[in-house]
Amino acid sequence: MQPTPNHPLVPPRLAWADVVRLAAILMVIAVHCADPFNVSPEARANPEFNFWGSIYGSFLRPCVPLFVMLTGMFLLPIRESMSAFYRKRLLRIVVPFLVWSVFYNLVPWLTGVLGLGPEVVSRLFAYAGPHPSQAWADSWHHILLIPFQFSTYTVPMWYMYMLIGLYLYMPVFSAWVAQATARQQQLFLAVWGITLFLPYAYEFASRYLLGVCAWNSFGVFYYFAGFNGYLLLGHYLRRHNRLNLLRSVLLSVVLFGIGYALTYLGFRHMTARLGISEEQLELFFLYCSPNVALMTLAVFISAQQIRLSSPAVTRALANITKCGLGIYLTHYLLVGIGYSVVDALRVPVAIRIPVTAGLVFLAAWALVALSYRVYPRLAKWVLG
């Protein structure tokens, strides 16, 4: 079959989707650059750090949901066999995931071998604490646990576990998506929307609602909950969003404003309470929450209106998309280095998070793009 204008072998590139991916990459890097402002009680006790950590941290929450929406938009419904899908998709993420999980867990030990003190490890990893171990036995212990959980040094890898789970689930979900009508998909999304309120119901009403109890975690809406809603939302909006530019912008401003206000005010409320748990700290930052869903929807539908005519910009965005997984996998080690740079430059606290994120993004992009250029075969396996 030869490509024709009506039947191209390669579908036209969606530049706006590349813009969404770029926004998501920048947001997720900035989220980790905000960790020193939000993670430790000492940082939250600093009014300036607490304020700016809340401002930026609340703004950045759509990052992961945007990635998942793009996954659903491009992959649902799946047109290949289950085995072919698993070979193609799972291998692409599992191998880099394992390589970088091992590497990150070896970094504390490697710093000790190089004669560097544990304070370097604390600087590189926001969750490492003031006295991280540099012992080989502890690094090896974390490596052995990779199939089961991420460690202090591989915090961003939680996303890879979740993504692997979505890929395992997608062929099953896809069978329904392929035959479901728009109305049926709307019904699923409506019920999923209800599940987004459950974390707040469990926190402020009762832990045991809708059948959830000490011996059962699977309540009425459990089977509609989670990131699969974002998968379907991306698929649905790609095919059924008919809003024009003006309506998209107006709706996006309203949705993002409401979602951001709820996220910011809720997070500030929780951090003002004494003795809160880690789960309570993260409550209003949860990706599967109504406030974050509103912000994510706002970014997505506004981005769908983007039209790009510059070939240079389109090529750059396409390259960022190609390097996206590699940027995600490599950026975490660069965050601590980026903070050392902005500290040395005495960057004001108010802009420290975006400046660090910009530096980390450029460094990670350059590193990954160079790897693809110099060692394309190796980079494909190591960087995705």
Beta strands, then each sheet from edge to edge (+ up, - down):
end
